Amino acid sequence: MSAQGVLYVHSAPPALCSHIEWAVARIVGAPVSMPWVSQPASPGSLRAELTWQAQAGTAGAIASELAGWNRLRFEVTEDSSPGCDGVRHCYTPDLGTFTAVTAANGDIMVPENRLRTALARAVQAGPASVEDELARLLGTAWDNELEPFRRAADGAPVRWLNATG
């Protein structure tokens, strides 16, 4: 099965950029060239994005490879494909990896058992923790940390999501 997605490297030291391209090329099975530009949110760092097409599960393989390089901030998405849900992986050096199943419009889908576990934890800790548990399931800490890097700079490329179905 073929899948497609996008790798957003929000910040990387310049010395790692070629290594990132080589690692991603090995995973997707084709040479890649990423347009690296400065990252104003982290002076001295670079940012780039890559639209890819490869086997289903490629986003997870890319996230697993790059998460070991603790000086990166990135997100990698994979659109749903026949028999496979969409997925989003986020990584920051401070928080580690967050992974979520996504709907066709990009919304995070939280599985029933994860919701049940979160509610059980919240009941034990008190009503105020319901919000904390839901924030954890939705990856709010990762969104908060990555948002300044997503905005990058005036003139940064914008990706419009297209409705499907």
N, C-alpha and C positions, 0 to 999 in steps of 0.2 A: 504494500500500500504506500502511496506517495502522500506526503504531508508538506505543508508549507508553514513558515513562521518568520519571525523577525528576532534578530539578536540586537539588543541595544547595549553597547558598552558605554556606560555613563561616565566612567573615569578609569584611566589606565596610565601607568607610568610609560613614557615613550619607549623605554627599553623593552617593554612586553608586547608592543603592538604587532610586530612581525610574528612573534610566537603565538599570539592569539589567532592571527590569520592562519598560520600553519596548523594549529590544533583544530580549528573549525573546518578547514579544508579536508583534513584527514577524516573527520566525522561525517561531513556531507558528501565526501567522495568526489570533490571537484575543487579546482583552485578558487580561492576567494581573494578579493581585493577590497579592503574597507577604506572609505574616505575619512581619514583621521583629521580632526580639527581640534583646536584648543578647547578646554573645558573651563569656562570662567568660574564655575562653582568650586573648582579645585585647581588653582594656579599651578602650572607645571604639568598638569595631566592632560590627556587627550580623550576625545569621545568619538564614537562612530556607530553606525548601524548597518545591518546587513539583512536583506531579505533572502531567505534560503528556501530551497525545495529539496527534500530528501525522503528517506524512509520515515514512517510513523515512529515516534519515540525519539526522534533526533533532538528535540528540545531538551529532554532529560539527559541525553548523552553530552550535549554541549554544556548544560548546567553542571553536571558532575565533573567534567573536565576542568572548567574554569573556576569552580568554587574552591579548588585547592590552591588557587593563586590569590592569596589573601589581600593583595593590594588593588583589587578590582572592585568596581561596583557595576553590576549588570542586571539586565532582565532578558529573558528569552521566552518567546511565546511560540505556541504551536496551535494552529487552527484545528478545529475538529475535522476529522476525515471519516470515511465509512468505517464504523466499528470502533472509533477512538474519540474520546472527548477531547476538547481543547484544553490547553494547560498553560500556566504562566509560572515561571521560576524567577525569583528575585534573589540577589545576593548582595550583601554589604559586609565589609570586614568586621564591623561591630556586632551585627545581628546574625550573620551566617545566612543560611538558605531558607527561603519560604517557597512553598509550592502550593498551587491551588488549581483545581479543575475550573475551566471557564466555559461559559455559554457562548453561543455564536456572536453575541453582541459585546463580549468581553467581561460580562459580569462574573464574579466569583460564585461558584456553586458549592455550597457546603453540604457534604454528605450527612445523612440522617444520624449515623452513629457518632460522628464528630459533634453534632449539635447536642445529642443526648449526653455525651461526656462533658461538654462545656456547661450544660445546665446542671448536671450533678455536681460539678466542681463549684459552680456559683452558689448552689443551695448550701453547701458546706461552708463556704466562705462568707456568705451574706449577700443580700440583694445588690449591693453596689458593685459586686464583681461580675454580674451578668454583662455589663458593658465591657469590662476588661476581657472577659472570655470571648465575646463576639468580636472585639477588636483584634484579638489574637488570631481567630479563625479567618478574618478578612485580610490579615497582613497589614494592618494599619501602621504598625511601627516601621515596616519596610517602605510603605508609601510615604510616610512622613520624612524618612531619611533620604529617599530617592527623589522626592519632588524638586528640590533645588537643582539637582543634576538633570532632571528631565527638562526643565525649563531652559537649561543651558544658557542661551544668550538670545538676544533679539536676532531674528532671522534664522533660528534653528529650524530644521525641517519639521513639518507637521505631518503626521500620518492620520488620515481620515479612515475610520472603520466603516466598512460597507455592510449593510444589512444583508442577510442571506435567507433563503427559504422561500 
